[in-house]
């Protein structure tokens, strides 16, 4: 799909289901139509309607009746392709088998494997459901191509505003969409976490203003980074034996306390998209006391991730895309869940208890890293953001649909790299 760009959808009948919060799917419709596709859309709640208000079907039935409705819709409009965001949402999981029965191709968007400058777009599924190869030998045969990457800049506030409005309308519209079941709890204050997130970003920016300098100076190459994931992330709920961030935190703190060097520290970094939803301070304080780790555990929020990775001794993840960033920075990485990059030569394959002392001998293979990253950029990544459009590229969706080969240029708004800039 990515080789041909939007031309791939010419003369196709495309059905879009739920997208990322914001107007991305509305803009994508315009790009698809301009390239000759017939586009249909289903809205499931008032938040969906807010960002896709016209020319859409409205499904208000019970969730158990949704597959039948989907089946009939595909027959009536001779749907050839379904486009959706998040393949593990209940609405989306239920249609995969039906799509196969109708020989319909399912195309899945997700947050970028390589952030912040990419989004993910794959056939069938993403993350653990991805069809990407899982053996190092498959990537060692890949020829590396240099690509041009446009820097999308800061997208945080675009995402916050879209998320706040979406959840506000989601709550208001419950009376009209009584049967809809969201993947997060819906209540009077379901939109409040987006406000709290903005407040906490400012608050932690002030209270933790000196933490990063402390880590990269006094603890250079003596700290392990443990990035948290969104508490409701399907990567945790669907693709891991670690069933929650609480379980993950307790697992790594206990293992670090029993097996880590007394000269090392553990840095637990909160996920920015979960900042307004949950706080783990009480748990971390309890575990720090229980395992006598005073001044050896840091709980942080908004420090610059690439800088931290450049100074980290190792990284422990469940299946976060931070793991990809880590191996690109040649940092030893241990994966506790199921991740597309948990491959021998990229990540540490031994037990977590041994990782704390064996990390220095677990450096990623630089050549394999380069080939792996080049492969997934070409096969699964699109330069851009769901929340902030790249300008002056000719696409309403704001995504750079065609991969551009590396060229020598002095353009101010373009970042050139053999692979990608973080």
N, C-alpha and C positions, 0 to 999 in steps of 0.2 A: 504494500500500500504506500509506504513512504517513498519508494522509488519513483512512483508516478505522481505523487502528490494528490491534489483534489481532482485531477483529471481521472483518477481511478473510479470516481463515482459518477461519471458521465452516463446518462441514460439509466441510472439505477434508481430504484424506489427505496428511499431511506426513511426508517422510522427511528426517531430519537425518543428515548425515555428520560429518566432523571439525569441532570447534568450537575456540574459544580455550582455552588451558590453564586449568583450573579448572572449577567446577561450573555455569558459565553455561548450557550447553545443558540440564542437568538441571533448572534452575530455569525455563528457557524452556518446557520440556515442560509444566510445571504450568500456566503461563499460557495456552499454546495449548489444552490440554485444557479448561480452565475456560471458554474462549471457543468451545468446540464443535468443535475439530479432533481428528482421529485422528492420533496421533503415533507414528512408528517411528524407530528409531535404529540405525546400524551402527557398531560399534567395530572398530578395526583393530589395536590394541595394548593392552597392559596399562595404559598411561597413560590411554587413552580410557576403559577399564573403571573405573579408580579414581574418576573423576568422573561416570561414568554406569553404575553397577554392575548395574542391573536393567532388565528389559524392553527389551533391545537384542539385535540380531543380532550375531554375531561372525564377521567375515570373516578366514579364515586362509589363503586360497588365494594363488596367485601373482598378481602385479599384472597380468599380461597376461590373466588370466581374470576380473579384476574387472569390466570392462564387461558381460560376459555375466551375471555374478551380479547386477549392478545392474539389467540389463534384465529379468531374471526377477522380481526383487523388486518392481519397479514394476508389472509385469503382475499379479502375484499379489495385491497390495494396492491396486491401482488408484490409484497415487500421482499426486497432482495438483501437488504442490509439493515441491521439494528445497531444504533450507536448509543452508548450509555456511559455513565461515570460511576465507577465502583462496582465491580462484578460480584461482590459478596452481599450487597443489600438484598433483603428478602424479595423485593419486587423484581430484581434482576436475576437472582439465582434461579427463580422458578421458570424462566423462559429459555434457558440454554437448550434443554432437551427438545422443546417444541421448535426452536429455531433450526436445530439439526434436522428434525423431521421434515421441515419445509425447505431444507437446503438453503437456509438463510445464514449469511455470514454475520457473526457478532463481533463488533468492533468496540473495544473498551478503552476509555480514557481513565487516567489516574494521575495523581501528583507525580512529578518527574522522578525517575530513578536518580537523575543527575540534576540536583537543584543548586541554585534557584533559576537557572536559565532554560530549563526544559520541562515539558510535560510528557507523559507516557501515553502511547497509543499502540495497542496491540490487537491482533486477532484473538478471539476466544477468551482470553483472560490475562490478568496481570499478576505480578508478584509470584506466589507459589503456583498459581494457575497458569502462569506464562508457559509458552511452548519453547522458550529459550533453552539451548543445550545446557546440560548439567555436568559435562566433562571437560577438563582442561584441554584435552586433545582436539576438541571441536573448535576451540578458539585459537589454538596454536597455528592452525592452518589459515587463519584470517589475515588478509593483507591490510595494513593500516593505511587509511586515507586521512589526510589532514582536512579539517572542516572549519568553516567560519562560524563563529558564535556571536550573536548580538546580545549584549548585556541588557537584561530587562529592568535592572535597578530594583529599588525597594517596592515590594508589592503588599506589605503588611497592612497598611491602612485601607487599601482597596478591598482586601479580603475582609477586614473587620467590618467595614460599612456594609458590604454585601451580606455578610453573615448575620449582622444585626437585623437588617431589613427582612431577610428571608425568614428568620425565626420569629420575628414580630408578626409577619403576615401568616406564618404557619399557625401560630397560636390563635390569632384573630379568626382564621378561617376554619377552625375545628367544627363549628356549627354546620358549615356547608360540606365538609368532608369528614363525616363522622366515622367512616370505616378505615380511614388512613392510619397506618401505624408507622411512625418514624423510627429511625435507628437510634435516636436519642430520645429521652423523656421530654414530653411536651407539657408545659404548665404555664401558669401566669407569668413566671419569670424565666421562661425558656430562652428568651433573648438577652436576659441580664448578664450571662457570662461574657458576652462580647463587650459589654461596657466594663465589666470587672477586668477583663483581659487588657484593655487599653490602660486602665488605671494602674494595674500591676506592672505593666511594661515601664511606665514612667517611674513607679515606686522602686522597682528593683534596679532600674537604670541608675538611680541615685544611691541606694543602700549598698549595692554591689559594685560600685564604680572602681574600687581598687583591687577587686578579687582577681581579675585577669592578669594584671601586672604581677601580683603575688605568685600566681601559678606558673607563669612563664619565666620567672626569675628564680625564686627560691626553690621551686619544685620542677624545674626544667628536666624533662625525661625521667621524672620520678613520680608522675601521677598517671593513674588509669582513668580514662573517661568512660562513663556509663550513661549514654543518652537515653532519656525516657521517650516513650511513644505515646500517642494519643490513647487515652484509656479505653475508648470505644473502637479503636482501630481494628479492622478485620484481620490485619496482620497478626494481632495478638489473639483475637477471638477465634479465628479460623485456621491460622497457619502456624500455631505454636502450641507446645505442651505447657508453656507457662501462661496461665489463664488470666493474669492481670498484672498491672504494673506494681501492685503491692507485693505480689509473689516474686516478681523479678528483682525488686529492690531488696527484699529479704534474702533472696538467694545469693546475690552478688556480695552483699555486705557480710553475710555469714562466711562465705567462701574466702573473701578477702581477709577477714579477721583471722581466720584459721591458717591461711596459707601464704598470705602476702608478706613481703619484707616490711620490717618495722620502719624502714627508711622511706617507704612509698606512701602515697595518699590516694584516696578514691574520690573522684569528682562526679557527682550525679547531676546531670543537666536536664532541666525540665523542658518539655516540648512547647514551643511557642503557641501552637494552636490549641493546647490544652490548658493554657495559663489561667483562663477564667473559669475552668470547670472543676479543677481538683488541685489540692495542695497536699504534698507528702511530708511536710516539715515535721509533724508529730511522729509519724512512723520513723523517719530518719533519725530524729533525736532519740527516740526510744532504742533503736538498734545501735546507735552510737554509744549509748550508755551501757546497754546490755553486753556489748562485745569490747568495751574499754577502748574505743577508737576516738577519744576526744582529740580534736585538732588534726585528725587524719581523714576526716570525711567532710567534703564540701558539697553543699546543695546550692546550685546556681541556676540562673534563668536565661539571661540574654547576652552572654559573652559571645565574642566573634568565633564561630566554630572553626573556620580554617586556621586561625591563629592557635587555638587550643590543640588542634590535631598536629600542627607543626612541632609542638612541644610535648606531646603525650608519649608515654612509654608504651601504652597499649589501649585498646578500645574493646569494650564488651557490649554487645547488642543482642537483642532478641532476633529481629530481622529488619531493623530500621535501615533506611537508605543512607543514614550516617555511616553505616558500615562500608558502603561504596566510596564515600568521601575518604574514609580512613585508609582503605587500601590504595586509593589514588595518591594519598600523601605518604604511602609506603609505611604505614603504621601497622604493627601486628594487631590482628583483629580476631576476636573469638565470637562466634555466632551461637546463640542458645536455641534459636527457633529454626525455621525453614526459610532460607533466603536464596535468591537466584545466584548470588555471588559466593555462597558457601562452598567453595571449590578448592581442592588441594592445590596449593601454589598461590592461592589468594588469601586464604584465612587459615588460622590455626585449627588443626583437626583433632587435637587431644582434648582432655577433660578440662573443665573450668578450673578445678583445684590446682592443676599443674600450670595453667596459663600464667599466673602471677609471677612465677619464677622462670618460666620457659619462653617468655615473650620475646626476649632479645634474640633468640634463635629462630623466631617465627616471622621473619620479614617476608612480605609479599614478593613474588617473583616479578621484577619490573617489566620484563618483556611480556609476560602473560597479562599483567595489569593493563598495559597499553593496548594489547590486542583485544582483551575483553571489553574495555571501555569503548574502543573504536567500533566494535561489533554492535554493542547495544545502542550506541548513538545512531548508527545507520539503520538498525532494524526496529527500534522501539521509541526513539526520542524525537520530539519536535521542539525546535527552538522557540521559546515564548512562555507566556503565562496565561492561566485562565482568568486572572483578576485584573491584569494591567496589559493593555494592548501594546505590542510593538508598533511603532508608527512608521509611516512612509515605506511600507513593504508591499502594499497592494492587496492585503487580505483584511476583510472586515473582522474576522475572528481574532486577528492580532498574532497569529502563529505563522512562523516561517515554514511553510509546508514543504518546501524543497530544500534539501541539504545543499549548501554551497561549499565548493572546495576552497581551500585556503589560498588566499592571494595576498600580495604585498600591497598595503594601503595605509593611508594615514588618517582614515575617517575617525572622527572623534567618538562616535557612538557605537563603534564596532570593536569587540574584543577578539583578537586572533590568538589561536592556540593550537598546538598539535592535537589536543584533545578537548579540554574544557577548562574554563577559569572558574574557581569558586570564590 
